[in-house]
Amino acid sequence: MKRTHLLLWLTASLVYIFLYIPLIIVVVYSFNDSRLNAEWVGFTLDWYYKLFHNQEMLLAARNSLFIAVSASLLATILGTMAGLAIHRYRIRVLPFLAFAPIAMPEILLGVSLLLFFLQVMNLTLGLISIIIAHTTFCVGFVAIIVRARLQGMDDSIFEAARDLGATPWQTFRLITLPLIMPAIAAGALMSFTLSIDDFVITFFTKGIGEPILPIQIYTMIKISVTPEVNAISTLFMLLTLVLIIIANRLDSGILQGEKKS
């Protein structure tokens, strides 16, 4: 038993080392005082200074933030409505429609949206097309979280509200919405995280002229991986990790609330 336990810990440690060593190297070499990442020369903050004075990179970051905020806001609204509808009406096709974009390969979803925008909507590719595309695959994640929260709640709460004379809107505003708000917040943060670092779907739906951060980083590393790329990757990684931690804590609060109820 002890040997099995030790083997499990050793295997898990090796997996985590394999996953996180490359990330640690990226962070460390973002402070390297050399344009080449071949060897460590010395500590410097110059690459972060150059990064914050790179107007093209700042524009790409601003566009990515705008897209992520817009897509997560729309996905949160639509995903919350989808989660409520799936829980309330029990129609078999609703979960399929909401969760299909999650299971669909990103390259297939990207190509499908590209053809839809160009051939059906006759839409010029740009920030709007990216926001629509990101909203499409983020809705399912919000719907899953909201649905899970609703399934852990006692329906007698809503029946009691109706028995006391509350209208459907009052029941939703005063009871349902406050109870599912942690799930909505967790879904919004997850949508933001998925949107801001998406590459495949963004690549197919971005159009020409508007720099987007993941595409900009990909363009830079095709030439060489400079410490400036490491610097933006480090900041990007830090933002993503912070949002994941916040979403995880909210999700843990949801699970604890379900256990108490």
N, C-alpha and C positions, 0 to 999 in steps of 0.2 A: 504493500500500500504506500509506504514511504517512497519507494523507488518510482512508482507511478506518479505520485505527487511531485517529486523532484523533476521527473522527465517532462511533466506538463509545464512546470514553471520554466524550465530551460527552453522548451520549444516556444513558449509565449514570449520569453525574453529575446530570443533570436529573431522572432517575427517583428517585435517592436523595434529592435535595433535596426533591422533591415528597412523598416518604414521611416524611421525618424533620423537616422544618420545623414541621409542626403539633405533633409531639411536643415539640420544643424550646420552642415557644410555651407549651404547657401547663406545662412545667417552670418556665420563667421567670416566668410569671404566678402561679404558686403562691407566689411571694415578693413579690407586689405589695401595697403598703400601701393598697389600695382594694378595696371590695366589688364595684365594677364593673370589668370587664375592658376597658373602652373605651380606657384609656390607662394608661401606667406612671406611678405616683405616687412610689414609693420602696420600698426594701427592708425586709422585715419577716419574722419567723418566727411571727407571731401566728396565722396560719391553721393551722400545724402544731400549735401549742399548743391551739387550739380543737378541732382534729380529735381529738387524743388525750384530750380531755375530753368528747367527744361520745359518750355511752353507747350510743345507738342505732347509730352508725357502728361503734363497737368491737364491739358484739354481732354486727353483720353481718359484720365481718371475722373474728371468732372462728368464726362458723358456716361461713363460706366455707373457712377453714383446716381445720376439722374435716371438711367434706365432701371437700375436695381430698385430704387425707391418707388418709381412709378409702377413697375411690374409687381413688386411685392404688395403695394397698396391695392391694385386691381385684383390680384390673385387672392388676397385676404378677404376682400368683399365677396367675390364670386365663390371662393372655396368655402367660406362660412355658409353661404346660401346653399351650396351643394351638399355640405355636411348635414345641414338641417333638413333638407329635402330627402336625402338618403335615409336618415334616421326616422323621419316622420311618415313617409309615404310607402316605404318598403317595396318600391318598384325595382324589379331585377335589373332593368337596363340602366338605371341611374348609376350604380357603382361602376359598371363597365365604362360608361361614358366619362365618368370623372377620373377613373384610375388608369384608363388606357394610355394616356400620354406618359405616365410614369414607366409603364412596362415596355413601351415602344423604344427601340434603339434610337439614340439621339441623331445619328446620321440620317435615318429614315424620316424622323420627325422634321429635321432641318430641310431635307429635300422636298418633303410634302408641303411644308409651309412656303418654301421658295416658289414652287409651282403655283400654289394657291394665290400668293400675293401678286405674281406676275400675270398669270393666265386668267384667273377668275376675278380678282379685285382690281387688276390693273393699277397696283399700288407701287409708287416709287420707293425702292428700298432705302431705308435710313433708320433714324432713331425710332420712328413710330412702328415700323415693321419689327424691329428687335423687341420693343416693349410688348407688342401683341404676341410674338413668339414666346418670350419668356413667361408671360402670363399664362399661356396655354399649358406649359408643362409644370408650372408652379401651383396651379389650381388644385391638382390632385393631392399634393402634399398637405395643403391646408385642409382640404376636405377630410383626409384620413385622420388628422389630429383632432379636428372638431367632432367628427363622428365618434372617435374613441372616447372623447370626453362625455358626449351625450349618452353613449351606451353605459357609462359608469354612473349615471345619475338616476335617481328614483323618479319615475314618471308621476308618482302620486303628488309630488310638489306642484306640478303644473295643473293637475286635476283639482287640487285644493284651491289654487288661484282662480280657476274658472268657477268653482263652486262659490267663491266669495264675491263673484261678480266682475272679475277682471276681464277686460277685452283681450283678444289675441295680441294686439299691439302692446298693451300694458303688461301682459304676461311675459312677452319677449323682452321688453325694455327693462322691467324691474326684476325679473327672476332669471330668465334664460341667459340673457346677455352677460350679466355679472358673473354667472356661474361658469360660462364658457370663455370668459375673457382671457384667462391664462392660456387656454388652448389657441385662441385667436392670436395672442401675442407670440406664442411659440411658432405658429405657422407663418406669421409675418417675418420673423427673424430667419426662419429656415428658407423662406422664399427669397429674401434679400441675399442670403449667403449663396444659394444656388444660382441666382441671377448674376451676381457681380463677378463670379469666376467661371461662368459658362463660356466655352470656346466653340464647340462644334455647331450648335444652333446659331450662335452669333455670327460665325463665319459664313453661313449660308444666307443669312437674312440682313446683313449689315449694309450692303450697298457700297458706294464709293464716296469718299470725301470726309466722313466723320470717323475720327480715330476712336477705337474702343480699346480699353486697357489690355485684355487678354490677347487681342489680335496684335496690338502694338508690341507687347512683350515677345510674342512669337516672331514678329518681323525682326526685332533686334537680335534674338538669339540665332537667327539664320546666318548672321554675319559672324558673331562670336559672343560668348557669354562673358560680358564685362561686369565688374563690380557694380555698375549702375543698374544692370538687370537684376543682380542679387539684391540691391537695395530696395527696388520697387517690389520684388518678390517677397522680401522680408516684411515690408509694410503691409502688403496684400495678405500675407500669411497671418500676420498679427491681427488684422481686422477680422478675418475669417474665424480665427480661433476664439476671439472674444465673443463673436456672435454665436458660435457653436456652444460655448460655455453658458451663455445667457439662455439660449434655447433649451439646453439640457437641464438647467436648473428649473426653468418654467415647466418642462415636461416632468421632472421629478416631483414638482409641486402638484401637478395634475394627478400623478399616480398616488401620491400620499393622500390627496383629497378623495380619490376613489376608494382607497382602503378604509378611510375614516367613515365614508358614507356607507 
